[in-house]
Amino acid sequence: MNDILAKLRFSIVRHYKILFGITITFLCIGISSMLFRGFNLGIDFTGGTIMDLYFQRPVAVAELREVMTKQGLGNSIIQLANSTGDTSPDVLIRTGIISEEKRREVVAALKEKFGDYEIQRMEQVDATVGGELIMQAIEAIVLSWVLMIAYITPRFAWQFAVAAILALIIDVTVTLSYFSLLQIELDSSFVAALLTVVGYSINSTIVVFDRIRENLKLRRRTETLSDMIDNSIWQTMTRTFYTSLTSLFSVVAIFLWGGETIRNFSFAMLVGFSSGIYTSSFLAAPMWLFLRGKKAGD
């Protein structure tokens, strides 16, 4: 693997214009999509109807989704409670906002398919709750950035902290951009995915920065700052490649075979992890260089 990476090696710092240009172009496309197309917000954010039902026999998610799809509610969130396998008599169904008449049609269709049931809970969730969830998600992500700055600054320097947060902002923006461009539904699990991406990306970035800090102390007078940064990045590239590849294998497996319920969650992690690899390896260090008031070649 080291031989392969040695053949692929190029100066990341001196090609910053190309790397920054690609990044800015995609961010402009993504932000434009978010502004003009918006997002496909799920039930967790827009409100809806919750039906907590207990059937006389265990039922499977696939069977329930088939009935809900026939009712025009195929995007409903279906969860099995107290389940030790693929079936359970205790079912929680969350749909979008539907009328009382439509709700009767749905429960009638479920009764026809699965027999009698007991209603444990039936209620409407206001969209206000969804608004609060969005604000809590934003607060959680921003708080994580503030805490990272507070930790990285005394350990490294403020330039490292700002560069790391800029890389994280790019990762979050890229993930949001894909969901806006493809109009994939956003639900509460997306928030968990974003926080996972933030933690994964900052870890890879810190590994690169730690090597830069070490090499900064050992830098020879004949070695330019740009060359030192390139050497530091490529010295950690093998570690980045192996850890990233194993993580992506897991996420891809979850995306392909994890089921419909967590597919959006796994897709968000897949996009975020890929973006984190890119920003940690190709953007964070050049941004640190420019924050120090230096330029490529110094």
Buried (B, 14 or more C-beta within 10 A) or exposed (E): EEEEEEEEEEBBBBBBEEBBEEBEEBBEEBBEBBEEEEBBBBBBBBBBBBBBBBBEEBBBBEBBBEBBEEBEBEBBBBBBEEBEEEBBBBBBBBBBBBEEEBBEBBBEBBEEBBEEBEEEEEEEBEBEEBEEBBEEBEEBBEEBBEEBBEEBBEEBBEBBBBBBBBBBBBBBBBBBBBBBBEEBBBBBBBBBBBBBBBEBBBEBBBBBBBBBBEBEEEBEEEEBBBBBBBBBBBBBBEEBBEBBEEBBEEBBEBBEEBEEBBBBBBBBBBBBBBBBBBBBBBBBBBBBBBBBEBEBEE
